[in-house]
Amino acid sequence: MKRSILWIQLMLLIFILTACGKSLGLQEASGVETGKGADDGNTLVYGSGDYTRINPAMDEHGEINILIFNGLTAHNGKNEVIPCLAKSWEFDEGACTYIFHLEEDVKWHDGEKFTAEDVKFTIEAVMDPENGSENAPNYEDVREITVTDEHTIAFRLAAPNAAFLDYMTMAVLPRHLLEGEDMQESDFFRHPVGTGPYKLADWDEGQAITLVRNEEYFKGASLIERIIFKIIPDDNAKAMQMESGELDLALLTPKDAKIFADKEGYACYDMKTSDYRGILFNFRNEYWTRNRDIIPAVCCAVDRQAIVDAVLLGQGVAAYGPLQRNIYNNEEVEHYDYDPKRAKKILEDAGCTMGSDGFYERDKETVGFVISVGAGDQVRIDMAQAAAQQLEEAGIRCTVDIPAQADWEGQMAYLIGWGSPFDADDHTYKVFGTDKGANYSGYSNQQVDRYLTEARRSDDPSIRREAYDKFQVELAQDPAFAFICYVDANYVADTRLHGIEPDTVMGHHGVGIFWNITEWTLEDHENNG
């Protein structure tokens, strides 16, 4: 368990922006000019959060992963599964086995040959419980991996998994560099080597990660020569550097993105996402053992639309479940619309009484809790503070804490974010399933487990719809989260940048915009006038 908690904390350090720290200009960091002032006209500078490692097998949501690595499959702009390192595949239904035929003549960035042994090594590493990967539930049905030859590999499953091809987008890692290494601590993840369209050129810690074009990329070299992930931990600083021309592309807060809406030289992309926010209740904390029945009152006391309007400036929608942006969404489930009177009735029906201080009490204990939220993400902080105020107005004492790192075992609640634009199994089975790799709340519901398993086991859309309908009903009756809203991804780009597909639905943290990076172009200044 200690190992698991350590990696969860490390994951947060990777993908949640830190609250402090001054970002140097990239000229100071690496001697490279940036943004509109770059000399070569073919360097894209992206405003990025910080990374402490690049480890796609253990962590999710790293925007940089898709530039360095490839999976056997990939997703296109409609989030459909397409070939990548695997040029084709077939499914032997009788043997419940997927057989993948790999691309030939693919090389790792260090020049070594990519083979099926690399694929076997990677998936076995993800499956190994000693490695503590949150992605392990995606492959728990795998019973045997057989390498037939250098370019053929088979996965025999214990039972069908409708999302298996989606999960084969997992970045393949080089066996020759990682065999025998610690998959959490290896220095490889500070010097990653992949097969992707870009390779690591330089990593100036806390300042910038520089990628250069892979001239031997098996799908053809990218049009943009170099991409710099400029580390900017502060949201306001990112907006200022976008405005000053130091950045070519950035994901901004709704408030900051609004500044660029009518500004010459900038293009705004307000992209839909499957990325939701909600209050995660930590069921490992004994408070919820005693008070699980009042969670529906919390859900009714949150004014979701007010938060969308005030914090997101309308760039999002109120949330009631984890599949709202999925074909299997059940609109008929309990939405827990904002209703303070209903919240108070739920509390009073549970035996809570109003105290002299204006807060409910139960068994001589004040009804209330602390929402923890990651430092540096101002939007989440604002959401948590708004929700806390609304809860207090309903008689539930609620405060916000911004710890340096999350205490998944001890905290009471957390302003969580999740969501996947892919198969419905993704970010449901491993998030709400008992003891699964991404179930940070400790939530357990046997009916939820049953329905998620039924949905995973069938590729019949009608059977899956029925199972997901039941899952969503049960989750609403016994909430794991108080869902708040889905957030849009507000990207701002220099108008010299072309190739972004605005209709693609983004994932958690807005991840996904680089899916067609090899086709992007960046005009030089002369051609741009």
N, C-alpha and C positions, 0 to 999 in steps of 0.2 A: 504493500500500500504506500510506503514512503516513496518508493521509486515513482509510482503513479502520480502522487501529489507533486513531486519535484518537477515532473515533466509537464504537468498541467500549468504549474507556475511559469515554467520556461516558455510554454506556448504563449501565455499572456504577454510575457516580456517581448516576444517576437512581434505579435500582431496588434497590441494595444499601444497607442502612442503614449510616451512618457510625458509627465506634467511639466518638467522643467528642462533646462538646458538650452544654450544658445547655439544655433546652427551657423557654422562658418559659411561664407560664400565658397562656392566650389573652386574658385581660383585659389583660395587659401588652402583648401583641403587637398587638392591634387594637381594644381597647376593647370586645370582645364577650364577654358571659358565655357559659359553656359547659355542656354536659351537663345534669344534672338541675336545675341552678340557672338555666338560661336563662329569661328573662322571657317570651318569646313562646310557649314550649311547642312550637314547630314548627321548631326548628333541630336537625338531626342533626349530632353531632360525632363524627368518625371518626378514630381514631388511625392516622396514616399515616407511611410512610417519606418521605424528602425527595425533591424533584424539582428538577432544574436546568433542565428544559424539559418541555413537553408536546408531543410530536412523534410521533403514532401512525404516520405514514408511514415513519419511519426506525426507530423503536424498538417493541419489543413489551412486553407485560406491564404497562403502566401502568393501574392500577386506575381512575384518574380519566378515562381516555379515553372510556369508554362513556357517561359522564355529559354530556360536552361535545359529542361527535361522533356521527354515524350513518354506517353503511355502506349500500350498496344492499340488502344482506341483513343478517340478524341471527340469533342463536341463541335458542331458547326454553329452558325449564327442563330439557328432555331433551337439550339440545345439538343439536337439529335445526335445519336452516336454514329461516328464515321470512322473509317480505317485510319491508322497512323503507323506505328511500328509494325502492326499486323496488317498485311495487305488484304487478307481475307480470312474467313473463319466459317466453321459449320458446327452445328449442334447435333450430337447423336442422342436423340431423346431416350432410346432404350437404355443406353449406358449412362445417361445424364452427364454427358461429357462435352465440353467445348474444345475444339481443335483449332489452333491459331497457326496460320502460315505467315511467317515474318518476312519483312522486307530484307533483301540481301544488299550487301555493300554499304551497310550503315556503320559508321565509325563513331566511337566516343571522341570527345574533344581532345583527348590525349593521343588519338590516332589508333588506339586499339580497336579490334573488331567487336561489334555488338552481336551477341548470340542469344539463343534461347536459355542458356544457362544463367544469363543476367536476369531474365524474367523470373525464373524459378527462384533464384536467390532473393530477389526483391519481395515477392509475395510471401515466401516463407519467413522473411524477416518481419514483415508486417503482421503475420499470423502469430508469431512467437510471443506468448504472454510475457516473457521476460523483458521484451523490448517496450511494452507499455504503449503501443500505438492506439490512438483513438479510432483508427481506421480498421482495426482487427475485425469488428463485427461484419464488415463488408464481405469477408472471406471465410467466415466460420463454417460455411457449408462445404468448403474444399476438403476433400479426403485424400486426393492423390494428384501430384503434379508430375507429368512424365515428359521428358525431353526426348523426342524421337531422333532429331538431328539438330544441327545448328540453327535451322530455320523453321522448326516445327515443335510446338509444345501443346500439351493437352492438360486440361483441368477436369478431373472427375469430381462431381459434387454428390453429396449425400442426399440432396433434395434440390429441386429446381429453385433458382433464384432469378426472378424476373429482371432484377437490376444488375445482373452480373456483368453485362457488356458495358454498362455505365461505370462500374467499378474498375474495369480494366483500363480506364484512363489514368490509373495510378502511375505516377512517374517511375520509370524503370531506372534502377541504380546499377552502377558497374561493380560486378562481383570482384573483379581483379583488384579493385582499390578498397573494397569494404569487407571482404571476407576476413573473419576473425576480429573485426573492429567492434567497438561498443556503438550500437546504433543510436544511442542518445548522446554520447560524449565525443565521438570520433572527430578529429580535426578536419576530416573530409568535408564536413558540413559548414566549414569556414572557407573551404577551397573546393567547391562542388565541380564535378565533371559530369556532363550529361551528353545527350545526343541532339539536343534542341537547336533552334535557329540562332541562339546567341550563346557565347561562352564567357566565363568570368575573366576579366582582364585585370581588375584591381578592386580591392575592398579596403577603403579607408574608414576604419571603425568609427561609427557615429556620424560620419560625414557623407560618404557616397559609395555606392557599388556601381562599378563601371563594367558594362557588357559590350563585347564586340561581336560583329557578325560572324557566324560560322560559315565560312566560304564553301565548306564541303557538306553543307546540310543536305540530307538525302531528298528533301522535297524542293530544293532550290534555294539559293541564297536570298536573304531578306533584302529589301530595297534600302532600308535605313541602315547605315553602317554601324552606328554606335548608340547605345541607350545607357543613360546615367540615371540610376535611382538615387536622387539627392535626398538625404535623410533630413526631414524637417519635422521634429516632434510636436511642434505647436501649430494648431489649426490657423490661428491668426497670422503667424509668420508665413505659412504656406500661401495664404491669400495675398499677402504683401509681396512675396517673391514672384507670384504669378503676375501681379500687376506691374512689377518693375521689369518684367521680361526675363527673369532668371530661370523661369520654368516654361516648358512647352505644353505640359499636361499635368493636371492635378485633380484629385477628388476633394471637393471642398464642402464645407457645411452649407446648408441652404441659405443662411444669412450671407455668407461670404460669396457664394455663387451668384447671388442676386446682383451684386455689384457689377458683374461683367455682362449682364443681360443685354445691354444696349451699347456696350463699349466697343469701339472700332478695333479690329485686329484680334477679336476673341470669338470663339464659338462655344455656346453652352449646350451641353447634352444632359437633359434631365431624363435619366433612364430608369425604367421600372426595374424592380428587383424582387426577389423572393425573400429578402432580408428583413426579418421582423425583430422587434424588441419586446421584451416582457420582463416581468418580475419573476425570477426563479426562486422557488421556496426550497430551502435546504432541509430535506426530510431526515438528514442525519442529526439535525439539531433537535433536541428533545422538545423544544417549544412547539414544533409542528406535530409532534406525537400527541401532545395534549390539545392542540388547537387546529388540527387539519380541517375540521368541519366549518371553520369560519373563513376559509379561503374564498368561497364564493362571495362573501361580503366584501372582501378586498377587491375582487373583480368588479363588483357593481359600483364601488366607490371611486373608481378611476374614470375620469372624463377623457376618453381617448381622443375624441375629436378636438377638444380644447388643446391637447398636447400637440396633435398634428398641426393645428393652426398656429399655435404660439411658438413651438420649438422648431417645427419643420417648415413653417411658413406655407403650409398646404402641400408640401412636397412629400406626400405619402398618404396612406389610408389607415383608418382604424382597423385593428386586428382582433380576431376572435379565435384563431386557430393556426396551426402550422402549415396548412395546405391551401391557403387562399389563392395562391398563384400557381396552383397545380390542377391538372385536369380532373383529379379525384376530390376536389374540394366539395364539402357538404355544407351548403349555405343554410340548411335547416337546423343546424345545431344551435345550442344555447349560445347567444352572443354576449351575454352579461352586459347589456347596454347600460350606460351611466344612469344610475338610479339610487341616489343616497337614501331614499326612504326604504327601498328594498334591502339595502345594505344594513340599515339599522334593524329591520325586522329579522333578518337572518341572525344578527348578533343577539338580539333579545330572545329569539326562539331557541338559541343555543345556551341560554341562561346567563348572558352578559347583562350587567346593569350599569347605568350611567353613573359615573363618580362625580364628586364635587368639582373636580378639575376639568370637567368637560370631556373626559375620555372614559370609554367603557372599561369595566372590570369583570374579571372572571376568577372565582376562587381566590379572591383578595389579590389578584395580580392584574396589573394594567394590561389591557389588550393593545398590543403594538409590537413593532419590530423595527430592525435597522436594515435599510437597503444599502448594500455595498455596491460600488461602481468603480470601474477601472479609471485610473488617473489619466488625464490628457485627452480623453474623448469628451469634449465639451457638450456635444449633443446628448450623449447618454447621461451626463451629469445633470443637464437641464431637465431631461425627462424624469430622472429619479427625483429631483427636487420638486418638480411640478406634481408628480404622483404622490409624494409624501405630503405635500400641502393639502391635496384633495382628500387623502386618507384622514388627515387630522380633522378636516372639516366634517368628516363622517363619524368622528369619535374614536378613531384608531390612531394611537400615538405612533408616529413614524418619523424617523430621522434618516439622514443620508451619511454614509461613511465612504471616504475615498482612500482606501489602503494602498500601500505601495505594491502589494501583491495579494491575490485572492486567497482566502482561507476556506477552501472548499469543504473542509470537515466542520469548522466551527462557526462560520458566518450564518446569519439567519436568512438572508435573501440576497439576490444579486441581480443587477440590471443586465440581463443576458441578451445576446443576439445570436440568431441562428437563421437557417433558411437555405434551401437548395432549389435551383431552377430545373433540376434533372428529375430522375425517376422518384416517385413518391416515397420509396423505401429509404432514399437518402435523407438523412437528417430527421427521420422519424424512428426507424428501427433502433439505431444506435444512440438516439437521444432520449427516448422514452422507454425503451426496453429495459427490463430489470438487469442491473449489473453490466450493462453494455458500456463500450469504451468512451462514449461521449455523454453518458448520463451523469452529469455533474451534480444533479439535485438529489440523487439517491432515491428517485421516484420508483415505485413498484406497484403495478396493478396487473393482476393475472389476466384480466379480460383484455387489457391493452396489449399485453404480450401475445395473447392468442390471436387477436385480429391482425396485428402487424405480421405475425408469422404466416397466417393464411394469405394475406395479400402478397407476401414475398414468394410464396410457393406456387403461384399461378401466373400464367401469362394471358389468361382470359380476362379481358377488360371488365366484363360484367361481374365476374367473381371478385376481382380486385376492387371494383367500385363498392360492392356490398361490404367487403371487409373493411375498407377505409371509411365508409360511412359509419360503421359500428365503432371503429376506433375513435373517430372524432366525437361521436356521441358520448362514449365512455370517458374520454379525456375531458370533455366539458363537464361531465357530472362529477369527476374527481380531478380537478385541475392540478397540473404540475407547475404551470406558470399562470400569472395574470397577464395575458397578452395585451400589448399596448398598441403597436402600430407597425406597419410596413413602411420602410423608408425608401425614398428614391435615391439613386446615385447621381449626385450633381457633379459631373465632370466639366471642367473648363479647359479649353485647348486654344493654342495659338492657331489662327486661321491658316497658317502655312501647313498644318498637319492634316493629312487626308487619309481616309480609310476606315475611320471609326464607324461601326454599324450601330446607329442609335436605337434600333428596334430590338436588339438582343436583350433578353431579360438577364440581369446580372445576379450574382450569387451573394453570399454573406460577405460583408465588408466591401460590397461593390465589385468583387472579384469577377473577372471574365472579360474585361474590355480588350485584353491582349490576344483573344482567341485567333485573330487573323493578322497578327503583327507582321508577318512576312510580306503582306500586301500594302502596308502603310507606306506613305511617302511624306517627305518633308521638303517643301519648296525652299530654294535658296532665296536670299534677300533680293537679288536683282530681279528674279522672275516674279517676286511678290510685290514689286514696285517700291 
